[in-house]
Amino acid sequence: GAGVSQSPSNKVTEKGKDVELRCDPISGHTALYWYRQSLGQGLEFLIYFQGNSAPDKSGLPSDRFSAERTGGSVSTLTIQRTQQEDSAVYLCASSLQGVAYGYTFGSGTRLTVV
Amino acid sequence: AQTVTQSQPEMSVQEAETVTLSCTYDTSESDYYLFWYKQPPSRQMILVIRQEAYKQQNATENRFSVNFQKAAKSFSLKISDSQLGDAAMYFCAYSTNFGNEKLTFGTGTRLTIIP
């Protein structure tokens, strides 16, 4: 597609439920990133996929968080047993030439855990 | 670990005037990249300008320019002829140049344009 597409745009879920957030990167971009933006904060790195390499999961805050990227394209970020502190905007980005040339970001998913 | 600090939570500027947003960072690396991103209410982060640390010349993109002071680890953004469309959150970010693909962001500066 023309840009990075994320769905849903907004998600309200009850504490303890599982949620899945989807990211559809720009076609041909081999690198895909997930970031979390909590209220009033900068962006916090979560996970990075590059081609067929093992993902860099070093930013995932707990084992309730996981992500996969199927076929080198679409990615899903899953949060199990959601907690109120998981409420944030989850941003996805993709890149063709790597971080040095900047990412193209999606518009994010605003997750609210009630 | 690298850190990025933006000490101005909010700034405002009169339309058509010039404003400078501050950013400092901490790193032990000698080769790295610095970025300014803009985040309007649509939430999408937009790359404004990038700077390679080994280049001494300050980057410029139309009305946007940076003042990169490597020894001082300072990377400020100057917006000239401010326009209403420049109103947004601005984030300074850092990345190493050695395969680590993570961007480290500051906490942002909210820029308001006064008509």
Interface residues (C-beta under 8 A of the other chain):
Chain A: A31 Y33 Y35 G40 Q41 G42 L43 E44 F45 Y48 Q50 D56 G59 V89 L91 A93 S95 G98 V99 A100 Y101 G102 Y103 F105 G106 S107 G108 R110
Chain B: V4 Y33 F35 S42 R43 Q44 M45 I46 L47 R50 E52 F91 A93 S95 N97 E101 K102 L103 T104 F105 G106 T107 G108
